[in-house]
Amino acid sequence: QPVWAGALKELGSLTPPTVQLEEIAITLEASAAARYRLHLLASLVEGGADEGGIVQWIDELERSAFFSGAQLASSKMHSTDAGQTRFEVEGSLE
């Protein structure tokens, strides 16, 4: 079972100020490996990083001892006046 406090603290320290986490969901896969899956819904803060910043953040999550298989699940422009970019990241907890 993951070390929850450590994983959440690591997520907080790796998340740049230009990324706003909107939802964090953790599910247990029903398989022999019984892995915990992480699903993040986030958006870029207006005037923040671009899509390259998202990729860099995902790379940092992947290098963490707490996360593996981190990847961009989707990215789309959200219809707001600011033209906010919303995106989803999925991976596994170690």
C-alpha positions, 0 to 999 in steps of 0.5 A: 500500500502506498505511503499516502502522506508522502505521496500527497506531500510529493505531489504538492511539492512537484506541482508548479504554481502555474498548475491548479489541481481541480480533482485527485482520484485514486482507485484500486485496479481489480487485477492480480497486481492490485495497483492504485491508479492516480487520476488528476484533473488540472488546469493551467493558471492564466499567464502560466506555463504552456503545454511544454510545462505540463510535459515537464511536470509529468516527467518530474512525477515520473521520476518520483519514487511515489509515482510511475507510468505518469502520462497525459490522458487528455488536454483541451481548451476549456471555454472560459474568457481566459481560454484556460487549458484543462488536462488530465494526467493518469499514472500509478502509485508505488 
